[in-house]
Amino acid sequence: MTDCIVIGGGLVGLLTAYMLNEAGLDVELFDKGELGAESSWASGGILSPLYPWRYPDIVTRMSREAQLLYPALAQRLTEESGIDPEYSQSGLLIVDCNEHDIELAGSWSKKHGENIVTTTSPAQYEKNINQGFNQAIWLPNCAHIRSPRLIKSLAVGLKIRGLRIHQHVAVDELIVRHDSIMGVLTREGKTLAPKVIVAGGAWTPGLMPALSTPLKIQPVRGQMIRFAAKSNLLSRMILHNGYYLIPRRDGGILAGSTLESVGFNASTTAQGYSELLEAASTMLPMLANTPISHHWAGLRPGSPSNVPYIGVDPRISGLYVNSGHFRYGVLLGLPSARLITQIITGDSPKFDLKHFMPAKI
């Protein structure tokens, strides 16, 4: 028997296993495929909500904790695994701001103590930006991290720590007796544990037992492209009309992302490709003639108000959920993993659990 079983090898599941291990618990992790191969790998890794003043206060509070925790985690994972997740505080330039946005952003920054700058000269922050933009909000503290490298470093770090990771092993059934979790059933047999954490992203509702509380999580496809750009073409993240550009250390530029309700269809489309190319070249005109090296898609776990479900299932003892992070699995994954660990170990939770409990629906 093990202390905890984590179902889901995406970033949220990996971070949850990492935090539980740090708390001294014995953990096993199961994933139906490759670690992080779904929405986590597809993510751009922006460590801030897009237009953060448009979200509930709890998202801002969790985001701030993530922004405080990620630099140290990236450094520790680099030392443990030898793989640098490429954390970079490049700042975020939002170039589609009207007076209402500026007013809201100002109120948000005062309320939460966030550092923002309004400007009528976006080009002073990004020299190659479209010269037609004449108003912007600059968030200098925003950072990004390279999601595939973060996943790899976490996977290596967990294996070095001795965690048992089962890839390509789907959980067929959660074993429940007398309204209490007993473990999981897979093709490898039964694995017993008094605590099971479901972190299956968009697939979470299908993993929950029939007696558990229903979760309003739906897949939302997001397509992205990567430009094989020259170094120094872009130095800041840029956001315009919901689309963004992210610079990578190797010179590559990521452009994302679409929002599509197409069920569990993670294929790419010509329409998505054209949409992203147009949005990217609008922000950075030089990208119109820059080769595109990759085009991919992932399925985000959409949830009401973009607030994840984190906590114990009110109907089944020992069953926990950590899912529904929508566009912000990378950003909120770290404070979510910390919070679910606090709940499981009996520590005082960092945040009021009423924001996250499945019973809220």
RAHUBEL-V626809 format. One record per backbone hydrogen bond with DSSP energy under -0.5 kcal/mol. NH is the residue of the N-H (numbers start at 0). CO is the residue of the C=O. E is the energy in kcal/mol with one decimal. If there is no record, write none. Layout:
BEGIN
((NH/CO/E) (NH/CO/E))
END
This chain:
BEGIN
((1/191/-2.2) (2/25/-0.6) (3/25/-2.1) (4/194/-1.9) (5/27/-2.9) (6/4/-0.5) (6/196/-3.0) (7/5/-0.7) (7/29/-3.3) (13/9/-2.8) (14/10/-2.8) (15/11/-2.2) (16/12/-2.5) (17/13/-2.4) (18/14/-2.6) (19/15/-2.5) (20/16/-2.3) (21/17/-2.2) (22/18/-1.4) (23/20/-1.9) (24/19/-2.2) (26/24/-0.5) (27/3/-2.0) (28/163/-2.4) (29/5/-2.4) (30/165/-2.3) (35/8/-1.7) (36/33/-1.6) (40/35/-1.1) (41/37/-1.5) (42/38/-1.0) (42/39/-0.8) (46/142/-3.0) (47/45/-0.9) (51/48/-0.7) (53/50/-2.3) (54/51/-1.4) (58/55/-1.3) (59/55/-1.2) (60/56/-2.4) (61/57/-2.3) (62/58/-2.4) (63/59/-2.3) (64/60/-1.7) (65/61/-2.4) (66/62/-2.6) (67/63/-1.6) (68/64/-2.2) (69/65/-2.7) (72/68/-2.0) (73/69/-3.0) (74/70/-1.9) (75/71/-2.6) (76/72/-3.0) (77/73/-2.0) (78/74/-2.0) (79/75/-2.5) (80/76/-3.0) (81/76/-0.5) (81/77/-1.8) (82/76/-0.6) (83/81/-0.5) (84/82/-0.6) (87/143/-2.7) (89/87/-1.4) (90/141/-2.8) (91/138/-2.1) (92/236/-2.9) (93/91/-0.6) (93/136/-3.0) (94/92/-0.6) (94/238/-2.5) (96/134/-0.5) (101/97/-2.3) (102/98/-2.2) (103/99/-2.6) (104/100/-3.2) (105/101/-2.1) (106/102/-2.1) (107/103/-2.6) (108/104/-2.6) (109/105/-1.9) (110/106/-2.3) (111/107/-2.2) (112/108/-1.2) (113/108/-1.3) (115/113/-0.7) (116/137/-2.0) (118/135/-2.5) (123/120/-1.9) (124/121/-1.9) (125/121/-1.3) (128/125/-1.5) (129/282/-2.2) (132/129/-1.7) (135/118/-2.5) (136/93/-2.3) (137/116/-3.6) (138/91/-3.0) (138/136/-0.5) (139/137/-0.7) (141/138/-1.2) (143/87/-2.4) (144/44/-2.0) (145/84/-2.3) (146/144/-1.0) (148/145/-0.6) (149/145/-2.1) (150/146/-2.5) (151/147/-2.1) (152/148/-2.5) (153/149/-2.2) (154/150/-2.6) (155/151/-2.4) (156/152/-2.5) (157/153/-2.7) (158/154/-2.0) (159/155/-2.4) (160/156/-1.6) (161/158/-1.1) (162/157/-2.3) (163/26/-1.1) (164/162/-0.7) (165/28/-3.2) (165/163/-0.5) (166/164/-0.7) (167/32/-1.6) (168/30/-2.7) (168/165/-0.6) (171/169/-0.7) (171/184/-2.1) (172/184/-1.5) (174/172/-0.5) (174/182/-2.4) (175/173/-0.6) (176/179/-2.7) (179/176/-1.0) (180/316/-3.0) (181/174/-3.2) (182/174/-1.1) (183/190/-2.5) (184/172/-2.9) (185/188/-2.4) (186/169/-0.5) (188/185/-1.9) (190/183/-2.5) (192/181/-2.1) (193/1/-0.6) (194/2/-0.6) (195/317/-2.5) (196/4/-3.2) (197/195/-0.5) (197/319/-2.7) (198/6/-3.1) (198/196/-0.7) (202/199/-2.0) (203/200/-1.8) (205/202/-0.6) (206/202/-0.7) (206/203/-1.7) (207/203/-1.0) (207/204/-0.7) (211/208/-1.4) (216/214/-1.6) (217/301/-1.8) (219/299/-1.9) (220/259/-2.8) (221/297/-2.7) (223/295/-2.6) (224/254/-2.2) (225/293/-2.2) (226/252/-3.2) (227/290/-2.5) (228/226/-1.9) (232/229/-1.4) (236/90/-2.0) (237/244/-1.5) (238/92/-2.5) (239/242/-3.0) (242/239/-2.1) (243/255/-3.4) (244/237/-2.2) (245/253/-2.2) (247/251/-2.7) (250/247/-1.9) (252/226/-1.8) (253/245/-2.6) (254/224/-2.8) (255/243/-2.1) (256/222/-0.5) (257/222/-1.2) (259/220/-2.1) (261/259/-1.2) (264/262/-1.3) (265/263/-0.6) (272/268/-2.0) (273/269/-2.4) (274/270/-2.5) (275/271/-2.3) (276/272/-2.3) (277/273/-2.4) (278/274/-2.1) (279/275/-2.6) (280/276/-2.5) (281/277/-1.5) (282/278/-1.5) (283/279/-2.8) (286/283/-2.6) (287/284/-1.8) (288/285/-1.1) (289/286/-1.6) (292/225/-2.6) (292/290/-0.6) (293/225/-1.2) (295/223/-2.3) (297/221/-1.9) (299/219/-2.8) (299/297/-0.6) (301/217/-2.9) (301/299/-1.3) (305/302/-1.8) (306/303/-1.6) (307/305/-0.5) (308/322/-3.3) (309/307/-0.6) (309/355/-1.3) (310/320/-2.0) (312/318/-3.5) (316/178/-2.5) (318/315/-1.5) (319/195/-3.1) (319/317/-0.5) (320/310/-2.6) (321/197/-2.5) (322/308/-2.1) (325/300/-2.3) (327/324/-2.5) (328/325/-0.5) (331/327/-3.0) (332/328/-1.1) (333/329/-0.7) (335/331/-2.2) (336/332/-2.2) (337/333/-2.1) (338/334/-2.3) (339/335/-2.7) (340/336/-1.7) (341/337/-2.0) (342/338/-2.2) (343/339/-2.3) (344/340/-2.5) (345/341/-0.9) (346/341/-1.3) (354/351/-1.5) (355/352/-1.6) (356/352/-1.8) (359/356/-2.2) (360/357/-1.6))
END
